[in-house]
Amino acid sequence: MGPDEFKAVLDTVLEIYTVAMRPPSDQLAGRMAIMRNHATYPDFTCVLAENTQTSEIAGFAYGFHGGQGQWWHDVVRGALQDRAGPVVAEDWFGDALEIAEVHVRPECQGRGIGRRLIHALCEGRPERTAVLSTHDAPTAARHLYREVGFTDLMTRFVFPGGYEEYAIAGVRLPLPAPARERRPGRDREH
């Protein structure tokens, strides 16, 4: 879905974010504003997963084309440039799908929904890379991103004004086919 459809389900998206991440309630208005703003970024796309048993939205993922003037893009690209140089920063952030959010309701986790959301979000994207940030800890999300093909570009990264450590990860697009869809002798990574 595009920005208009996303804004129509924003209350549900925020509710899923809330049950998945359990942020302090005083941060929810700010998160809503950030999500609404993200929908204005170039080539914004959101994908939803529906729980076929209940017909409710089980999860969502969204991203957009990253570019100069976007807070996350500027902060993370600048840090990568400082750590690894301008060539590496340009390689990963010069033409990137920035995956801003991937969340699945806790009762629906562990069923491959997050993996399918990431693949659906990345499918057909023209960018050469996809990048994201996640807590720099052995979480289920970090494991999922590695399984999908993301590698760490930076670890122990702390956003300005923050205190938690994050990993910045990236993958080349198109994504490798999911392991169960790969055929022997084909689709191997070299």
RACORGI-V716161 format. One line per field, one symbol per residue. psi: psi as a letter, one per 40 degrees, with the letter a starting at -180 (. if undefined). A space follows every 50 residues. Layout:
psi->???
//
This chain:
psi->iaddddddeddddddddddddfiideedddddddddddeeihfhhiiihh hddeeihdiiiiaihiihehdddddddddddddeidddddddedgihhhd hhihhdeeieeeddddddddddheieieihiiiihgigidddddddddei ihdiifhhiheaeihihhiiiiiiiiiideeiiheifih.
//
